[in-house]
């Protein structure tokens, strides 16, 4: 499809979505564009601004004892799979920031690091402006943590345990006085995911067909030990300075214990059956350190600003270990592998920007950003030698590697408002240099320049409501872990290989939203369209008799168009209900042999009931439906689940007790099917039952005092710094 057709289709979808929205009355003020919806004095679970939506974490009772992942389950189009991986509008590619600073971890791993009790809000930017980094096709998720707003001490402690054996403890101590704020904290957590696993797989290779049936348990743990400290200074007039330090260790083990029943058929020989016990293990360990500094100088009373920022992250050691073991019923080892990938990693960012207030409502911002990312290490593997009864190193598979990516970016961004209109527009230029050297295998070197425009428009009408329209172009650039062209083991029957020729995905996104409060009911509607070219996915094929290989490729192009709806009502003083849903159309055009073009509808639905049982007692009952999804080689089935939560506050809200029962009717089942000419693989995953979490939170604050002139702003929002 040509670029002209792509743009025309985006414009057509936007026009159709706009004509489908009904007019409602709003307050006659352009400040409504930045105002959050409230219902009878309560903040709404989800509120909207010009370029983002905001989730109030305190309103999500079912997230108690959980993490940022559990808070985000309340958002339409967000799903979390059996392995704890978050998808938004069908994608797992997003950036994560914490208080406006890039997280030292990435993706779902970063979201699991932040406990729900320490979160005030979560902001989602689906069409980020040009001043933001361009990675992540569904945008940016920014975690806004709870912070002290008055002088004195603020101490918070949160702990959690569950029937899955989850344990977590985090604390933060904050002292604020006048222009100064000092904080220190730490987190230790061991989060568990457990599930029952079944898989039936048939592969054909070299005239041999192997049918295997696996039955057992799988687990995935997330262990995080992070310390943090920082200092902030704000004189309230000209100078703002912040310095943040983080360091610690993360350990992410996963694995499974299975019984395999296999039937091997090689005509004209008689079929051979066998039974094996399989034990596979994977562990990723990181020792990391990150420091970030930010300085803003407000030059004059007009509000012109000069900003300088920097961030350095260093992983002094990271090891990825894989192990597969296959035993006969009498306990004798038949097969086995042990793989080690060790690496050192660092990345550094720097930025300089200037914001000009050319008139009271208008600003022009220009900036330069620099990012460098480096990683070096090696990979080695050993196999079990059955005759020798020992593991033997495979020296011919030893693979040292070096990877470096440098990005130089410039951008210009304009923001302004005229009456009921508010808008921003920007253009970003990224110049990249990618260098990858694998001396024993291959090398790749690329230099290229790309343009990324963005625009947002908001309009508040007394007759219709508040409308926002946004557009941005973004990308998903493959990291070194997707480029490495050597085989690693997920388990003995499943192997994975990277692709050094993998290209970036490119995404055009457009979004139109409408919102309105009518009496005690808040209504929101969002239509979106996303065009992805060069979609990156894993393709499974028969590698050997009974063994499959997952290869990562640019599988095709994708259109996804959808509508998200939400209504928040308060039928009585003690009951608030949120009903949301999404419906999207998925159109996938395969460009790689072995992939299948497909188009289908999918969606989600949720009903969230909050009950105020007493002054200090609340309860929440949720019901969720997750629609099926098509894959390049198959599909995933739909399922439903229900959560129940209760919260009790004591001692003037200083102490909170929370109890959450996830999937109370044990209906969450993850079923997937992959098919090709020589492969048929069907998988069933069902989380271990029950999953009940108990959380305890205590917060001590000195009595609120009148804010001093020049005191730090506790409500500062994420405004676009990359670190």
C-alpha positions as CSV (number, residue, x, y, z in Angstrom):
1,X,0.0,0.0,0.0
2,X,1.4,3.4,-0.9
3,X,1.9,6.3,1.6
4,X,-0.9,8.2,-0.1
5,X,-3.3,5.4,0.4
6,X,-2.2,5.0,4.0
7,X,-2.8,8.7,4.8
8,X,-6.1,8.7,3.0
9,X,-7.3,5.7,5.0
10,X,-6.3,7.3,8.2
11,X,-8.2,10.5,7.3
12,X,-11.3,8.5,6.3
13,X,-11.3,6.6,9.6
14,X,-11.0,9.8,11.5
15,X,-13.9,11.5,9.7
16,X,-16.1,8.4,10.2
17,X,-15.3,8.3,13.9
18,X,-15.9,12.0,14.4
19,X,-19.4,11.9,12.8
20,X,-20.4,9.0,15.1
21,X,-20.0,11.0,18.3
22,X,-23.0,12.8,19.9
23,X,-22.9,16.4,21.0
24,X,-23.0,17.2,24.7
25,X,-22.8,20.4,26.8
26,X,-19.5,21.4,28.6
27,X,-18.3,24.3,30.6
28,X,-17.5,27.3,28.4
29,X,-13.8,27.5,29.2
30,X,-10.7,26.4,27.3
31,X,-9.2,25.2,30.5
32,X,-11.6,22.3,30.4
33,X,-9.1,20.7,27.9
34,X,-6.7,20.2,30.8
35,X,-9.3,19.4,33.5
36,X,-10.0,15.9,34.9
37,X,-13.5,14.4,35.1
38,X,-15.0,14.0,38.6
39,X,-18.2,12.4,39.8
40,X,-19.8,13.7,43.0
41,X,-16.4,14.8,44.4
42,X,-14.6,11.5,43.5
43,X,-11.8,11.4,40.9
44,X,-12.7,9.2,37.9
45,X,-10.7,6.0,37.5
46,X,-9.6,7.3,34.1
47,X,-9.3,10.9,33.1
48,X,-8.0,12.6,29.9
49,X,-5.8,15.5,28.8
50,X,-4.7,16.8,25.5
51,X,-2.2,14.0,24.6
52,X,-2.8,11.4,27.3
53,X,-5.1,9.5,29.6
54,X,-4.5,9.2,33.3
55,X,-5.4,6.3,35.6
56,X,-6.0,7.0,39.3
57,X,-4.2,4.0,41.0
58,X,-6.1,4.5,44.3
59,X,-9.4,3.8,42.7
60,X,-8.2,0.3,41.5
61,X,-8.8,-1.9,44.5
62,X,-8.0,-5.1,42.7
63,X,-4.4,-3.8,42.2
64,X,-3.7,-4.0,46.0
65,X,-0.7,-6.1,46.6
66,X,0.1,-6.0,42.9
67,X,2.1,-3.8,40.6
68,X,1.6,-1.3,37.9
69,X,0.5,-4.2,35.7
70,X,-2.5,-4.7,37.9
71,X,-3.5,-1.0,37.8
72,X,-3.4,-1.0,34.0
73,X,-5.8,-3.9,33.7
74,X,-8.6,-1.4,34.2
75,X,-7.9,0.3,30.9
76,X,-9.8,-0.8,27.8
77,X,-7.7,-2.7,25.2
78,X,-5.1,-3.7,27.8
79,X,-4.6,-7.4,28.5
80,X,-2.1,-9.4,30.5
81,X,-1.2,-12.9,29.4
82,X,-0.4,-16.0,31.5
83,X,3.3,-15.0,31.6
84,X,2.6,-11.6,32.9
85,X,3.3,-9.7,29.7
86,X,1.1,-6.7,29.0
87,X,-0.4,-5.9,25.6
88,X,-2.1,-2.7,24.7
89,X,-4.1,-2.6,21.5
90,X,-2.4,-5.8,20.4
91,X,1.2,-4.7,21.0
92,X,3.8,-5.2,23.7
93,X,6.1,-2.4,22.5
94,X,6.0,0.6,24.7
95,X,8.4,2.8,26.8
96,X,8.2,3.0,30.6
97,X,9.0,6.1,32.6
98,X,8.9,6.7,36.3
99,X,8.2,10.3,37.4
100,X,9.3,11.5,33.9
101,X,12.6,9.6,34.0
102,X,13.3,6.5,31.8
103,X,13.0,3.3,33.8
104,X,16.2,1.3,34.2
105,X,14.2,-1.7,33.1
106,X,12.0,-2.1,30.0
107,X,8.4,-3.2,29.0
108,X,6.4,-5.4,31.4
109,X,9.6,-6.0,33.5
110,X,9.7,-2.3,34.4
111,X,5.9,-2.2,35.3
112,X,6.4,-5.2,37.6
113,X,9.1,-3.3,39.5
114,X,6.7,-0.6,40.8
115,X,4.3,-1.7,43.5
116,X,0.7,-0.5,43.2
117,X,0.7,1.0,46.7
118,X,3.5,3.4,45.7
119,X,1.7,4.7,42.6
120,X,-0.5,7.8,42.5
121,X,-1.3,7.9,38.8
122,X,-0.3,6.2,35.5
123,X,-0.3,8.2,32.3
124,X,-0.6,6.7,28.9
125,X,0.5,8.6,25.8
126,X,-0.6,6.8,22.7
127,X,0.4,9.4,20.2
128,X,3.5,11.1,21.9
129,X,4.7,14.4,20.6
130,X,7.9,14.8,18.6
131,X,9.9,15.8,21.6
132,X,9.6,12.3,23.0
133,X,11.8,9.4,21.9
134,X,10.2,7.5,19.0
135,X,10.5,3.8,20.2
136,X,7.3,2.0,21.0
137,X,4.4,1.8,18.6
138,X,1.7,2.2,21.3
139,X,3.6,5.0,23.0
140,X,4.7,5.8,26.6
141,X,3.5,4.6,30.0
142,X,4.6,7.0,32.8
143,X,4.3,6.0,36.4
144,X,3.7,8.9,38.8
145,X,4.6,7.9,42.3
146,X,3.2,9.2,45.6
147,X,5.1,12.2,46.8
148,X,5.1,14.5,49.8
149,X,3.5,17.9,49.2
150,X,4.2,19.7,52.5
151,X,7.2,20.4,54.7
152,X,8.3,17.7,57.1
153,X,8.7,13.9,57.1
154,X,6.7,11.5,54.9
155,X,7.4,7.8,55.5
156,X,5.6,5.0,53.5
157,X,5.9,1.2,53.9
158,X,4.1,-1.4,51.8
159,X,4.2,-5.2,52.1
160,X,2.5,-8.0,50.2
161,X,2.1,-11.8,50.4
162,X,0.0,-14.2,48.4
163,X,-1.1,-17.8,48.1
164,X,1.4,-18.1,45.2
165,X,4.3,-17.4,47.6
166,X,4.7,-13.8,46.4
167,X,6.6,-11.5,48.9
168,X,7.3,-7.8,48.5
169,X,8.3,-4.9,50.7
170,X,9.0,-1.4,49.6
171,X,9.6,1.8,51.6
172,X,10.3,5.5,50.9
173,X,11.4,8.2,53.3
174,X,10.9,11.8,52.2
175,X,11.9,15.0,54.0
176,X,10.9,18.4,52.5
177,X,11.8,21.8,53.8
178,X,11.3,25.0,51.8
179,X,13.2,24.8,48.6
180,X,14.7,21.4,49.3
181,X,13.5,17.8,49.2
182,X,15.5,14.7,50.0
183,X,14.3,11.1,49.6
184,X,15.6,7.6,50.0
185,X,13.9,4.3,49.5
186,X,14.2,0.6,48.5
187,X,12.2,-2.3,47.2
188,X,12.6,-6.0,47.5
189,X,10.1,-8.3,45.7
190,X,9.7,-11.9,44.7
191,X,6.6,-12.1,42.4
192,X,5.5,-15.5,41.2
193,X,3.4,-16.7,38.3
194,X,2.3,-20.3,38.3
195,X,0.2,-22.2,35.8
196,X,-0.8,-25.6,34.5
197,X,0.5,-26.3,31.0
198,X,-0.6,-28.7,28.3
199,X,0.6,-28.8,24.7
200,X,0.0,-31.1,21.8
201,X,2.5,-30.7,19.0
202,X,3.0,-32.6,15.7
203,X,6.1,-31.9,13.6
204,X,7.3,-33.4,10.3
205,X,11.0,-33.3,9.3
206,X,13.0,-35.5,6.9
207,X,10.1,-38.0,6.5
208,X,9.6,-38.5,10.3
209,X,6.5,-37.3,12.1
210,X,6.6,-36.9,15.8
211,X,3.5,-36.2,17.9
212,X,4.1,-35.2,21.5
213,X,1.8,-34.4,24.4
214,X,3.2,-32.4,27.3
215,X,1.5,-32.1,30.7
216,X,2.9,-30.3,33.7
217,X,3.5,-27.0,35.4
218,X,5.3,-23.8,34.4
219,X,6.5,-20.9,36.5
220,X,7.9,-17.4,36.0
221,X,9.4,-15.4,38.9
222,X,10.4,-11.7,39.1
223,X,12.8,-10.9,41.8
224,X,13.8,-7.2,42.2
225,X,16.1,-5.6,44.7
226,X,16.4,-1.9,44.0
227,X,17.6,1.1,46.2
228,X,16.9,4.7,45.3
229,X,17.8,8.1,46.6
230,X,17.7,11.7,45.3
231,X,17.7,15.4,45.9
232,X,15.5,18.2,44.5
233,X,15.8,22.0,44.7
234,X,13.2,24.5,43.5
235,X,13.3,28.2,44.4
236,X,9.9,28.7,42.9
237,X,11.2,31.4,40.5
238,X,14.2,30.6,38.4
239,X,15.9,27.3,39.2
240,X,14.9,23.7,39.5
241,X,17.4,20.9,40.0
242,X,16.9,17.2,40.6
243,X,19.4,14.3,41.0
244,X,18.3,10.7,41.2
245,X,20.3,7.5,41.9
246,X,19.1,3.9,41.5
247,X,21.0,0.6,41.9
248,X,20.4,-3.0,42.6
249,X,19.8,-6.4,41.1
250,X,17.0,-8.2,39.2
251,X,16.7,-12.0,38.8
252,X,14.0,-13.4,36.4
253,X,13.9,-17.2,36.5
254,X,11.3,-19.3,34.7
255,X,10.9,-22.9,33.7
256,X,8.7,-25.9,33.6
257,X,8.4,-29.5,34.8
258,X,6.7,-31.7,32.2
259,X,5.9,-35.3,31.3
260,X,6.2,-35.9,27.6
261,X,4.5,-38.7,25.8
262,X,5.8,-39.0,22.2
263,X,4.9,-41.1,19.2
264,X,7.5,-41.3,16.4
265,X,6.4,-42.4,12.9
266,X,8.9,-43.1,10.1
267,X,7.2,-45.1,7.4
268,X,7.5,-48.0,6.7
269,X,8.7,-48.7,10.2
270,X,6.3,-49.3,13.1
271,X,5.6,-46.2,15.3
272,X,7.6,-45.9,18.4
273,X,6.2,-44.5,21.7
274,X,8.2,-43.1,24.6
275,X,7.7,-41.3,27.9
276,X,10.2,-38.7,29.2
277,X,10.4,-36.3,32.2
278,X,11.5,-32.8,31.1
279,X,12.9,-30.0,33.4
280,X,13.8,-26.7,31.7
281,X,15.2,-23.6,33.4
282,X,15.9,-20.1,32.4
283,X,17.4,-17.3,34.5
284,X,18.3,-13.7,33.6
285,X,20.4,-11.9,36.3
286,X,21.3,-8.2,36.1
287,X,23.3,-5.9,38.4
288,X,22.4,-2.4,37.4
289,X,23.1,1.2,38.3
290,X,21.4,4.4,37.0
291,X,21.9,8.1,37.7
292,X,19.9,11.0,36.3
293,X,20.1,14.7,36.6
294,X,17.9,17.5,35.4
295,X,18.3,21.3,35.6
296,X,15.8,23.9,34.4
297,X,16.5,27.7,34.4
298,X,13.5,29.9,34.1
299,X,15.2,32.9,32.3
300,X,12.6,35.6,32.7
301,X,9.1,36.5,34.0
302,X,7.7,35.6,30.6
303,X,8.5,32.0,31.4
304,X,11.2,31.2,28.9
305,X,13.2,28.1,30.0
306,X,16.5,26.5,29.3
307,X,16.7,22.8,30.3
308,X,19.7,20.4,30.5
309,X,19.3,16.7,31.3
310,X,21.4,13.6,31.5
311,X,21.1,9.9,32.4
312,X,23.6,7.1,32.7
313,X,22.7,3.4,33.1
314,X,25.3,0.7,33.6
315,X,24.8,-3.0,34.0
316,X,28.2,-4.2,35.3
317,X,27.2,-7.8,34.8
318,X,24.3,-9.6,33.2
319,X,24.0,-13.3,32.6
320,X,21.3,-15.2,30.7
321,X,21.3,-18.9,31.6
322,X,19.3,-21.6,29.9
323,X,19.1,-25.3,30.8
324,X,17.1,-28.2,29.4
325,X,17.0,-31.7,30.9
326,X,15.3,-34.9,29.6
327,X,15.1,-38.0,31.7
328,X,13.7,-41.5,31.1
329,X,11.1,-42.8,33.6
330,X,13.8,-44.6,35.6
331,X,15.7,-41.3,36.2
332,X,18.5,-41.7,33.6
333,X,19.5,-38.5,31.7
334,X,18.8,-38.8,28.0
335,X,19.4,-35.3,26.7
336,X,20.5,-32.0,28.1
337,X,21.9,-28.5,27.3
338,X,23.3,-25.6,29.2
339,X,23.7,-22.2,27.6
340,X,25.4,-19.1,29.0
341,X,25.2,-15.6,27.6
342,X,27.2,-13.0,29.6
343,X,27.3,-9.3,28.8
344,X,28.1,-5.8,30.0
345,X,25.8,-3.0,29.0
346,X,25.6,0.7,29.3
347,X,23.6,3.5,27.8
348,X,23.8,7.2,28.2
349,X,21.5,10.1,27.3
350,X,22.0,13.8,27.1
351,X,19.7,16.7,26.1
352,X,19.5,20.4,25.8
353,X,16.3,22.3,25.1
354,X,15.0,25.9,25.0
355,X,11.4,26.9,25.4
356,X,10.2,30.3,24.2
357,X,6.9,31.8,25.3
358,X,6.3,33.9,22.2
359,X,2.9,34.9,23.6
360,X,0.9,34.2,26.7
361,X,-0.7,31.0,25.4
362,X,1.9,30.0,22.9
363,X,5.3,28.2,23.3
364,X,8.0,27.1,20.9
365,X,10.4,24.5,22.1
366,X,13.6,23.3,20.2
367,X,16.0,20.7,21.4
368,X,18.8,18.3,20.8
369,X,19.0,14.8,22.3
370,X,21.8,12.2,22.2
371,X,21.6,8.5,23.1
372,X,24.3,5.9,23.0
373,X,23.7,2.2,23.8
374,X,26.5,-0.4,24.0
375,X,26.5,-4.1,24.8
376,X,29.3,-6.6,24.6
377,X,29.5,-10.2,25.7
378,X,29.6,-13.8,24.5
379,X,27.5,-16.9,24.2
380,X,28.5,-20.5,24.8
381,X,26.7,-23.8,25.1
382,X,27.3,-27.4,26.1
383,X,25.4,-30.6,25.2
384,X,24.9,-33.9,27.1
385,X,27.0,-36.6,25.5
386,X,25.0,-39.8,26.2
387,X,27.9,-42.3,25.5
388,X,30.3,-40.2,27.6
389,X,27.7,-39.5,30.3
390,X,28.9,-35.9,30.5
391,X,28.3,-32.3,29.2
392,X,30.6,-31.4,26.4
393,X,31.3,-27.8,25.3
394,X,30.5,-27.0,21.7
395,X,33.5,-24.8,20.8
396,X,32.3,-24.3,17.2
397,X,29.1,-22.5,18.6
398,X,31.1,-20.0,20.8
399,X,29.9,-16.6,19.8
400,X,31.4,-13.3,21.1
401,X,29.4,-10.2,20.2
402,X,29.6,-6.4,20.3
403,X,26.7,-4.0,19.6
404,X,26.4,-0.2,19.7
405,X,23.6,2.2,18.7
406,X,24.0,5.9,18.6
407,X,21.2,8.3,18.0
408,X,21.4,12.1,17.4
409,X,18.0,13.8,17.5
410,X,16.7,17.3,17.0
411,X,13.2,18.5,17.3
412,X,10.9,21.5,17.2
413,X,7.6,21.7,19.0
414,X,4.9,24.4,19.1
415,X,2.0,24.6,21.5
416,X,-0.7,27.2,21.5
417,X,-4.4,27.8,22.1
418,X,-7.0,30.1,20.5
419,X,-10.3,30.4,22.2
420,X,-11.7,26.9,22.5
421,X,-8.9,25.3,20.4
422,X,-5.7,24.0,21.8
423,X,-3.0,22.4,19.6
424,X,0.6,21.2,19.4
425,X,2.7,20.2,16.4
426,X,6.2,19.0,16.1
427,X,8.9,17.4,13.9
428,X,11.7,15.2,15.0
429,X,14.8,14.0,13.1
430,X,16.7,10.9,14.2
431,X,20.1,10.1,12.8
432,X,21.2,6.6,13.8
433,X,24.3,4.5,13.6
434,X,24.0,0.7,14.3
435,X,27.1,-1.4,14.6
436,X,27.0,-5.2,15.3
437,X,30.0,-7.5,15.3
438,X,29.8,-11.2,15.8
439,X,33.4,-12.2,14.8
440,X,32.6,-16.0,14.5
441,X,29.3,-15.4,12.5
442,X,28.6,-12.1,10.9
443,X,28.7,-8.3,11.1
444,X,26.2,-5.5,10.3
445,X,26.8,-1.7,10.0
446,X,24.0,0.7,9.2
447,X,23.7,4.6,9.1
448,X,20.4,6.2,8.4
449,X,18.2,9.3,9.0
450,X,14.5,9.4,9.7
451,X,11.7,12.0,10.2
452,X,8.9,11.7,12.8
453,X,6.1,14.2,12.8
454,X,3.3,14.6,15.4
455,X,0.3,16.8,16.0
456,X,-2.6,17.2,18.5
457,X,-5.7,19.3,18.4
458,X,-8.4,19.8,21.1
459,X,-11.7,21.6,20.9
460,X,-14.2,22.3,23.6
461,X,-17.7,23.1,22.4
462,X,-20.7,24.1,24.6
463,X,-22.9,22.0,22.5
464,X,-20.8,18.9,21.8
465,X,-18.2,18.2,24.4
466,X,-14.4,18.0,24.4
467,X,-12.7,16.5,21.4
468,X,-9.0,15.6,21.0
469,X,-7.3,14.5,17.8
470,X,-3.7,13.2,17.7
471,X,-1.3,11.8,15.2
472,X,2.3,10.5,15.5
473,X,4.8,8.4,13.6
474,X,6.8,6.0,15.6
475,X,9.1,2.9,15.3
476,X,10.1,-0.4,16.9
477,X,13.9,-0.8,16.5
478,X,15.2,-4.4,17.2
479,X,17.6,-4.7,20.0
480,X,20.7,-7.0,20.0
481,X,18.6,-9.9,21.6
482,X,16.5,-10.0,18.4
483,X,19.5,-9.8,16.1
484,X,21.8,-12.6,17.5
485,X,21.8,-15.4,14.8
486,X,22.5,-18.3,17.1
487,X,20.2,-20.9,18.6
488,X,19.1,-20.8,22.3
489,X,16.7,-23.2,24.1
490,X,13.3,-22.3,25.6
491,X,13.0,-26.0,26.4
492,X,14.4,-29.2,24.8
493,X,11.6,-29.2,22.2
494,X,11.5,-25.5,21.5
495,X,14.5,-23.5,20.2
496,X,14.8,-19.8,19.3
497,X,17.1,-17.9,16.9
498,X,17.6,-14.2,16.2
499,X,17.9,-12.5,12.8
500,X,20.8,-10.1,12.0
501,X,18.9,-8.8,9.0
502,X,15.8,-7.9,11.0
503,X,14.4,-4.5,10.0
504,X,12.6,-1.9,12.1
505,X,8.8,-1.6,12.3
506,X,7.3,1.7,11.3
507,X,4.0,2.9,12.7
508,X,1.5,5.6,11.8
509,X,-1.0,6.2,14.6
510,X,-4.1,8.5,14.7
511,X,-6.6,8.8,17.6
512,X,-9.8,10.8,18.1
513,X,-11.3,11.1,21.6
514,X,-14.5,12.6,23.1
515,X,-15.5,13.0,26.7
516,X,-18.4,14.5,28.6
517,X,-19.9,14.5,32.1
518,X,-23.7,14.5,32.2
519,X,-25.0,14.8,35.8
520,X,-23.4,11.9,37.7
521,X,-22.3,10.0,34.6
522,X,-19.0,10.5,32.7
523,X,-18.8,9.3,29.1
524,X,-15.7,8.7,27.1
525,X,-15.1,7.4,23.5
526,X,-11.9,6.9,21.6
527,X,-11.4,5.8,18.1
528,X,-7.9,4.8,16.8
529,X,-6.1,3.5,13.8
530,X,-2.6,2.1,13.6
531,X,-0.7,1.1,10.5
532,X,2.4,-1.1,11.1
533,X,4.8,-2.0,8.3
534,X,7.4,-4.7,8.7
535,X,5.7,-6.4,11.6
536,X,8.2,-8.3,13.8
537,X,7.1,-11.7,15.0
538,X,8.3,-15.2,15.9
539,X,7.5,-17.8,13.3
540,X,7.5,-21.5,14.4
541,X,8.6,-24.2,12.0
542,X,9.7,-27.9,12.2
543,X,13.5,-28.0,12.9
544,X,14.0,-31.7,13.6
545,X,11.9,-34.6,14.5
546,X,9.9,-33.5,17.5
547,X,11.7,-30.1,17.7
548,X,10.5,-26.7,16.6
549,X,12.5,-23.5,15.9
550,X,11.1,-20.0,16.5
551,X,12.6,-17.6,14.1
552,X,12.1,-13.8,14.4
553,X,11.3,-12.1,11.1
554,X,9.5,-9.2,9.5
555,X,6.4,-11.2,8.9
556,X,4.1,-8.7,7.1
557,X,2.0,-5.5,7.4
558,X,-0.8,-4.8,9.8
559,X,-3.8,-2.4,10.1
560,X,-5.6,-2.2,13.4
561,X,-8.7,0.1,13.8
562,X,-10.8,0.3,16.8
563,X,-13.2,2.0,19.2
564,X,-13.0,2.2,23.0
565,X,-15.9,3.3,25.1
566,X,-16.3,3.9,28.8
567,X,-19.0,5.1,31.1
568,X,-18.6,5.9,34.8
569,X,-21.8,6.3,36.8
570,X,-22.8,6.6,40.5
571,X,-26.2,5.0,40.9
572,X,-26.1,5.6,44.7
573,X,-23.9,7.2,47.3
574,X,-22.3,3.9,48.1
575,X,-22.0,2.4,44.6
576,X,-19.9,3.5,41.6
577,X,-19.8,1.4,38.4
578,X,-17.5,1.7,35.4
579,X,-18.4,-0.1,32.2
580,X,-15.8,-0.2,29.4
581,X,-15.2,-2.0,26.2
582,X,-13.2,-2.0,23.0
583,X,-13.8,-3.4,19.6
584,X,-11.0,-3.5,17.0
585,X,-10.5,-4.8,13.5
586,X,-7.3,-6.6,12.7
587,X,-6.1,-6.8,9.1
588,X,-2.8,-8.7,8.6
589,X,-1.1,-9.1,5.2
590,X,1.6,-11.7,5.3
591,X,4.8,-11.0,3.2
592,X,6.8,-14.0,4.5
593,X,6.4,-17.6,3.4
594,X,4.8,-19.7,6.1
595,X,2.7,-16.9,7.4
596,X,-1.0,-16.5,6.7
597,X,-2.9,-13.3,5.9
598,X,-5.9,-12.8,8.2
599,X,-8.5,-10.3,9.2
600,X,-10.8,-10.5,12.1
601,X,-12.6,-8.6,14.9
602,X,-11.5,-8.7,18.5
603,X,-12.4,-6.8,21.6
604,X,-12.4,-6.5,25.4
605,X,-15.2,-5.7,27.9
606,X,-15.2,-4.9,31.6
607,X,-17.6,-4.1,34.4
608,X,-16.0,-2.6,37.5
609,X,-18.1,-2.1,40.6
610,X,-16.9,-0.1,43.6
611,X,-18.9,-0.3,46.8
612,X,-18.5,1.9,49.9
613,X,-19.6,-0.5,52.7
614,X,-18.7,1.9,55.5
615,X,-16.7,5.0,56.1
616,X,-13.4,3.2,56.0
617,X,-14.4,0.0,54.2
618,X,-14.5,-0.5,50.4
619,X,-15.1,-3.5,48.1
620,X,-14.6,-4.0,44.4
621,X,-16.0,-6.7,42.0
622,X,-14.7,-6.8,38.4
623,X,-15.7,-8.9,35.5
624,X,-13.5,-8.9,32.3
625,X,-13.8,-10.4,28.8
626,X,-10.8,-10.7,26.6
627,X,-11.5,-11.5,22.9
628,X,-9.6,-13.9,20.7
629,X,-6.6,-12.7,18.7
630,X,-5.2,-13.9,15.3
631,X,-1.5,-14.6,15.0
632,X,0.7,-14.8,11.8
633,X,0.5,-18.6,12.1
634,X,-2.7,-19.2,14.1
635,X,-4.9,-17.7,16.8
636,X,-5.5,-17.2,20.5
637,X,-8.9,-18.0,22.0
638,X,-11.2,-15.7,24.1
639,X,-11.6,-16.0,27.9
640,X,-13.3,-14.3,30.9
641,X,-12.2,-13.8,34.5
642,X,-13.5,-12.1,37.7
643,X,-11.7,-10.4,40.5
644,X,-12.8,-9.5,44.0
645,X,-11.1,-7.0,46.4
646,X,-11.7,-5.4,49.8
647,X,-9.9,-2.5,51.5
648,X,-10.0,-1.4,55.2
649,X,-8.3,1.8,56.4
650,X,-7.4,2.4,60.0
651,X,-5.9,5.1,62.2
652,X,-7.0,8.1,60.1
653,X,-6.0,6.4,56.9
654,X,-2.5,5.9,58.0
655,X,-2.9,2.1,57.8
656,X,-4.5,0.2,54.9
657,X,-5.3,-3.5,54.7
658,X,-6.1,-5.0,51.3
659,X,-7.3,-8.4,50.2
660,X,-7.6,-9.4,46.5
661,X,-8.8,-12.7,45.0
662,X,-7.9,-12.9,41.4
663,X,-9.9,-15.1,38.9
664,X,-12.4,-16.1,41.6
665,X,-14.3,-18.6,39.4
666,X,-11.1,-20.1,37.8
667,X,-12.2,-19.2,34.3
668,X,-9.0,-17.6,32.9
669,X,-7.7,-20.0,30.3
670,X,-5.1,-19.2,27.6
671,X,-5.5,-21.3,24.5
672,X,-3.4,-20.8,21.4
673,X,-3.1,-22.7,18.1
674,X,-0.2,-22.5,15.5
675,X,-0.3,-24.2,12.2
676,X,1.8,-24.5,9.0
677,X,2.4,-27.1,6.3
678,X,4.7,-29.3,8.6
679,X,3.6,-28.1,12.0
680,X,0.5,-28.2,14.2
681,X,0.9,-26.9,17.8
682,X,-1.9,-26.4,20.3
683,X,-1.3,-25.0,23.8
684,X,-3.4,-24.7,26.9
685,X,-2.3,-22.6,30.0
686,X,-4.4,-22.2,33.1
687,X,-3.1,-20.1,36.1
688,X,-2.8,-22.0,39.4
689,X,-5.9,-21.7,41.6
690,X,-6.4,-19.9,43.9
691,X,-4.5,-16.6,43.7
692,X,-5.2,-14.5,46.8
693,X,-3.0,-11.5,47.8
694,X,-2.9,-9.7,51.2
695,X,-1.3,-6.3,51.4
696,X,-0.5,-3.9,54.2
697,X,0.4,-0.2,53.7
698,X,1.4,2.3,56.4
699,X,2.1,6.0,55.8
700,X,3.2,8.5,58.3
701,X,3.0,12.2,57.5
702,X,3.6,15.2,59.6
703,X,0.4,17.4,60.0
704,X,0.0,19.5,56.8
705,X,1.5,23.0,57.0
706,X,0.9,26.0,54.8
707,X,3.1,25.7,51.7
708,X,6.0,28.1,51.7
709,X,6.7,30.4,48.8
710,X,9.1,28.6,46.5
711,X,8.3,25.2,47.9
712,X,8.6,22.2,45.5
713,X,5.6,21.4,43.5
714,X,4.2,18.0,44.5
715,X,1.8,17.8,41.5
716,X,4.5,18.1,38.8
717,X,3.5,16.1,35.7
718,X,5.4,14.2,33.0
719,X,6.0,16.9,30.4
720,X,8.3,15.2,28.0
721,X,11.8,14.8,29.3
722,X,13.4,11.6,28.1
723,X,15.2,11.0,31.4
